[in-house]
Amino acid sequence: MMVVHISSIDCIDLRSRILRPNQPIELCHFAEDHFESTFHLGIFKNGKIISNGTFMQNTNPHFTENKNVCRLRGMATDTQFQGQGLGRLILEKAEAILTEKNCEILWFNARESAFGFYEKCGYKKIGDMFDIAGVGPHKVMFKKLTHLI
Ligand SMILES: CC(C)(COP(=O)(O)OP(=O)(O)OC[C@H]1O[C@@H](n2cnc3c(N)ncnc32)[C@H](O)[C@@H]1OP(=O)(O)O)[C@@H](O)C(=O)NCCC(=O)NCCS
């Protein structure tokens, strides 16, 4: 399976069906889609995207000492392809790209049901649990990328 660069529009299908079902489609468009630093990675099968994630420079109060801090949003794998290593491939490719760009930290708001996935991919939790309306409990999770250089 090959991880490739895709557009923000390509990400809307999985964001809507997997991350925000029954929510207005407008919530699947992120302001961060238009940041200059933003890129989107995806995996195609038979012309359809079956896993994707969106990465951008974005600060977080936990990491004020770091200059180059990036965030993941919209990580999703189509239901029938979950557990086959695709999400891990997306994260590994993003980490390699971000490391090249001297990104020090990759962080995101992880939903509770996905903690295990991110932990298996080497991410750690930080801070308190918080609620995102309509989605549920989350924690910030992160990985230091500088050690990968
Ligand atoms: C969470 C998600 C993105 C993971 O993607 P995926 O393609 O299924 O993940 P992978 O197959 O690469 O999983 C890597 C490892 O994590 C494990 N894993 C995957 N999802 C997991 C979960 N929710 N809980 C615990 N472990 C999980 C896999 O079994 C695999 O383990 P292994 O290395 O021992 O084989 C995907 O399941 C998904 O889209 N879930 C619904 C939406 C969601 O919660 N997104 C995250 C929002 S923060």
The ligand as a Gaussian input file, in Angstrom:
#p B3LYP/6-31G(d) Opt

LIG

0 1
 C       -7.941000       4.752000      14.806000
 C       -7.717000       4.428000      13.323000
 C       -7.342000       5.698000      12.577000
 C       -6.550000       3.437000      13.226000
 O       -6.290000       3.182000      11.859000
 P       -6.008000       1.686000      11.366000
 O       -5.649000       1.758000       9.929000
 O       -7.148000       0.844000      11.757000
 O       -4.729000       1.350000      12.272000
 P       -3.579000       0.243000      12.044000
 O       -4.173000      -0.964000      11.427000
 O       -2.423000       0.880000      11.355000
 O       -3.200000      -0.052000      13.563000
 C       -1.880000      -0.079000      14.081000
 C       -1.945000      -0.905000      15.361000
 O       -2.887000      -0.302000      16.254000
 C       -3.940000      -1.225000      16.574000
 N       -5.178000      -0.477000      16.638000
 C       -5.859000       0.120000      15.618000
 N       -6.937000       0.770000      16.090000
 C       -6.940000       0.588000      17.419000
 C       -7.788000       1.034000      18.481000
 N       -8.852000       1.814000      18.228000
 N       -7.497000       0.650000      19.739000
 C       -6.413000      -0.123000      20.007000
 N       -5.550000      -0.554000      19.037000
 C       -5.821000      -0.215000      17.783000
 C       -3.942000      -2.220000      15.418000
 O       -4.504000      -3.436000      15.810000
 C       -2.457000      -2.323000      15.123000
 O       -1.854000      -3.158000      16.085000
 P       -0.592000      -4.112000      15.739000
 O        0.526000      -3.194000      15.341000
 O       -0.355000      -4.846000      17.001000
 O       -1.049000      -4.959000      14.585000
 C       -8.965000       3.762000      12.689000
 O       -9.282000       2.604000      13.387000
 C      -10.168000       4.670000      12.615000
 O      -10.348000       5.366000      11.622000
 N      -10.981000       4.656000      13.676000
 C      -12.199000       5.487000      13.708000
 C      -11.882000       6.979000      13.664000
 C      -10.922000       7.396000      14.749000
 O      -11.097000       7.087000      15.919000
 N       -9.880000       8.158000      14.344000
 C       -8.942000       8.730000      15.273000
 C       -9.480000      10.028000      15.752000
 S       -8.425000      10.775000      16.988000

